[in-house]
Amino acid sequence: MSGVLSFLRNAQNEGSLKFYENRPLFELSSFGIGGPAAMIVYPLDAEALKRTAAEAFSSGTRSIVVGNATNLLFDDLGFDGMVISCASLKRVQYPYRTERDPDGREYIYAECGASLPQLVNTVSRGGITGFEGLCSVPATVGGAIVSNAGAFGCEISDKLLSFEVFEPRTGTTRNRTKRETRFSYRESGAVMPGEVILCALFAAEKGDPEEISERLFAAKKKRLASQPQGVRSAGSYFKRPDAGEGFIPFRGLSAGELIDRCGLKGLRVGGAEVSEKHANFIINKGGATCRDVLTLAERIRETVFMVTGVTLREEVRYIPYR
Ligand SMILES: Cc1cc2nc3c(=O)[nH]c(=O)nc-3n(C[C@H](O)[C@H](O)[C@H](O)COP(=O)(O)OP(=O)(O)OC[C@H]3O[C@@H](n4cnc5c(N)ncnc54)[C@H](O)[C@@H]3O)c2cc1C
């Protein structure tokens, strides 16, 4: 650990990153849950991000790369290693190149830590369409690619052409195309453990500005109407079940509908509660622990399985202490 710390101190002195020791992860996570991480590192540019990931790998330090930490449940004990945040790599560029792609579409470039609202605002202002459904997903571009984030009929992979990945094992940066990546519902296989998405290239068409504004408005309105606001959560806790799963009356229902049919809205363990507004949201009512959330999730899973025959699978990723 001491070699890593001296690397971090030197890099911080050079001005290429910021880092903190024993910093609580609840500050970082949208759930507001998590004990201290041994190190939280904020590389300030892509070179520093690569060097940090390479250092973690070569020193055998356990590490995790995070975006906005909106899909993560950190352990109450924290994380016994290095959390590398992409939050400082936020550049979105549109127009990006003067030429068009082979289908006549325009290019858009985004760094891994750019937020989806920022990406969607930039392209929509430029009259580009195809991203509107993602306007309120609180993800970064890197995190969204990893989980193929989507909303209202739109997925991050729809307009994605390629993304750059740094492989700490070989110290090389590779361009991965959408075609060679297996994007599916909330999955991508885009990275192997330890690899880092640095940036992404998208291509999309121009659209009618009025229709773009209408779609943005509709997406925001739908989210406000259907999801709890002003509370801490990690979004939908469980994935959408396969359409053919479960007893006949329950087939094809969403995770939220199944949980609701089981009468679990408002069920509470400690500070964690099943939202009254959207049953697939576990919310932190104040002081929730990771243990509360995991216990509540287990109760939901057991009840839903007994009543409906559907096995719910987590969308939220639990990050153990060690
Ligand atoms: C209020 C709320 C609403 C939400 N609504 C939606 C929704 O509508 N649709 C949806 O799909 N999701 C939704 N989510 C969930 C979440 O925003 C997505 O899963 C999102 O893709 C996570 O992005 P992130 O940047 O926060 O990634 P994180 O949570 O930080 O990380 C997620 C995973 O990606 C990895 N990762 C992150 N960045 C990188 C990188 N640069 N390189 C390599 N690996 C990386 C992490 O290691 C981790 O495995 C919601 C969450 C909240 C809190």
The ligand as an SDF file (V2000), in Angstrom:
LIG
                    3D

 53 58  0  0  0  0  0  0  0  0999 V2000
  -32.6200    8.1350   -9.4850 C   0  0  0  0  0  0  0  0  0  0  0  0
  -32.0260    7.1300  -10.4160 C   0  0  0  0  0  0  0  0  0  0  0  0
  -32.6240    6.8650  -11.6390 C   0  0  0  0  0  0  0  0  0  0  0  0
  -32.0660    5.9340  -12.5110 C   0  0  0  0  0  0  0  0  0  0  0  0
  -32.6880    5.7070  -13.7120 N   0  0  0  0  0  0  0  0  0  0  0  0
  -32.1450    4.8370  -14.5860 C   0  0  0  0  0  0  0  0  0  0  0  0
  -32.7480    4.6170  -15.8620 C   0  0  0  0  0  0  0  0  0  0  0  0
  -33.7480    5.2120  -16.2200 O   0  0  0  0  0  0  0  0  0  0  0  0
  -32.1630    3.7230  -16.6890 N   0  0  0  0  0  0  0  0  0  0  0  0
  -31.0190    3.0440  -16.3440 C   0  0  0  0  0  0  0  0  0  0  0  0
  -30.5250    2.2440  -17.1620 O   0  0  0  0  0  0  0  0  0  0  0  0
  -30.4400    3.2290  -15.1510 N   0  0  0  0  0  0  0  0  0  0  0  0
  -30.9590    4.1040  -14.2680 C   0  0  0  0  0  0  0  0  0  0  0  0
  -30.3750    4.3030  -13.0560 N   0  0  0  0  0  0  0  0  0  0  0  0
  -29.2020    3.4900  -12.6760 C   0  0  0  0  0  0  0  0  0  0  0  0
  -27.8400    4.0780  -13.0790 C   0  0  0  0  0  0  0  0  0  0  0  0
  -27.9100    5.4670  -13.3330 O   0  0  0  0  0  0  0  0  0  0  0  0
  -27.2800    3.3450  -14.2950 C   0  0  0  0  0  0  0  0  0  0  0  0
  -27.0810    1.9730  -14.0370 O   0  0  0  0  0  0  0  0  0  0  0  0
  -25.9760    3.9360  -14.8130 C   0  0  0  0  0  0  0  0  0  0  0  0
  -25.5980    3.2930  -15.9920 O   0  0  0  0  0  0  0  0  0  0  0  0
  -24.8270    3.9080  -13.8130 C   0  0  0  0  0  0  0  0  0  0  0  0
  -23.8880    4.8770  -14.2340 O   0  0  0  0  0  0  0  0  0  0  0  0
  -22.8050    5.4670  -13.2430 P   0  0  0  0  0  0  0  0  0  0  0  0
  -21.9610    6.4050  -14.0120 O   0  0  0  0  0  0  0  0  0  0  0  0
  -23.4200    5.9740  -12.0330 O   0  0  0  0  0  0  0  0  0  0  0  0
  -21.9620    4.1250  -12.9670 O   0  0  0  0  0  0  0  0  0  0  0  0
  -21.5070    3.5710  -11.5390 P   0  0  0  0  0  0  0  0  0  0  0  0
  -22.7010    3.2810  -10.7180 O   0  0  0  0  0  0  0  0  0  0  0  0
  -20.4650    4.4550  -10.9840 O   0  0  0  0  0  0  0  0  0  0  0  0
  -20.8240    2.2020  -11.9870 O   0  0  0  0  0  0  0  0  0  0  0  0
  -21.6230    1.1700  -12.5600 C   0  0  0  0  0  0  0  0  0  0  0  0
  -20.6760    0.1100  -13.1290 C   0  0  0  0  0  0  0  0  0  0  0  0
  -19.9250    0.6650  -14.2040 O   0  0  0  0  0  0  0  0  0  0  0  0
  -18.5190    0.5670  -13.9470 C   0  0  0  0  0  0  0  0  0  0  0  0
  -17.9020    1.7880  -14.4970 N   0  0  0  0  0  0  0  0  0  0  0  0
  -18.3060    3.0710  -14.3420 C   0  0  0  0  0  0  0  0  0  0  0  0
  -17.5380    3.9000  -15.0840 N   0  0  0  0  0  0  0  0  0  0  0  0
  -16.6200    3.1250  -15.7000 C   0  0  0  0  0  0  0  0  0  0  0  0
  -15.5310    3.3910  -16.5990 C   0  0  0  0  0  0  0  0  0  0  0  0
  -15.2410    4.6250  -17.0230 N   0  0  0  0  0  0  0  0  0  0  0  0
  -14.7770    2.3500  -17.0230 N   0  0  0  0  0  0  0  0  0  0  0  0
  -15.0630    1.0670  -16.6140 C   0  0  0  0  0  0  0  0  0  0  0  0
  -16.0700    0.7540  -15.7800 N   0  0  0  0  0  0  0  0  0  0  0  0
  -16.8440    1.7790  -15.3340 C   0  0  0  0  0  0  0  0  0  0  0  0
  -18.3940    0.4430  -12.4420 C   0  0  0  0  0  0  0  0  0  0  0  0
  -17.2060   -0.2290  -12.0730 O   0  0  0  0  0  0  0  0  0  0  0  0
  -19.6360   -0.3790  -12.1080 C   0  0  0  0  0  0  0  0  0  0  0  0
  -19.4090   -1.7510  -12.3560 O   0  0  0  0  0  0  0  0  0  0  0  0
  -30.8850    5.2480  -12.1550 C   0  0  0  0  0  0  0  0  0  0  0  0
  -30.2600    5.5300  -10.9390 C   0  0  0  0  0  0  0  0  0  0  0  0
  -30.8110    6.4710  -10.0730 C   0  0  0  0  0  0  0  0  0  0  0  0
  -30.1290    6.7700   -8.7830 C   0  0  0  0  0  0  0  0  0  0  0  0
  1  2  1  0
  2  3  1  0
  2 52  2  0
  3  4  2  0
  4  5  1  0
  4 50  1  0
  5  6  2  0
  6  7  1  0
  6 13  1  0
  7  8  2  0
  7  9  1  0
  9 10  1  0
 10 11  2  0
 10 12  1  0
 12 13  2  0
 13 14  1  0
 14 15  1  0
 14 50  1  0
 15 16  1  0
 16 17  1  0
 16 18  1  0
 18 19  1  0
 18 20  1  0
 20 21  1  0
 20 22  1  0
 22 23  1  0
 23 24  1  0
 24 25  2  0
 24 26  1  0
 24 27  1  0
 27 28  1  0
 28 29  2  0
 28 30  1  0
 28 31  1  0
 31 32  1  0
 32 33  1  0
 33 34  1  0
 33 48  1  0
 34 35  1  0
 35 36  1  0
 35 46  1  0
 36 37  1  0
 36 45  1  0
 37 38  2  0
 38 39  1  0
 39 40  1  0
 39 45  2  0
 40 41  1  0
 40 42  2  0
 42 43  1  0
 43 44  2  0
 44 45  1  0
 46 47  1  0
 46 48  1  0
 48 49  1  0
 50 51  2  0
 51 52  1  0
 52 53  1  0
M  END
$$$$
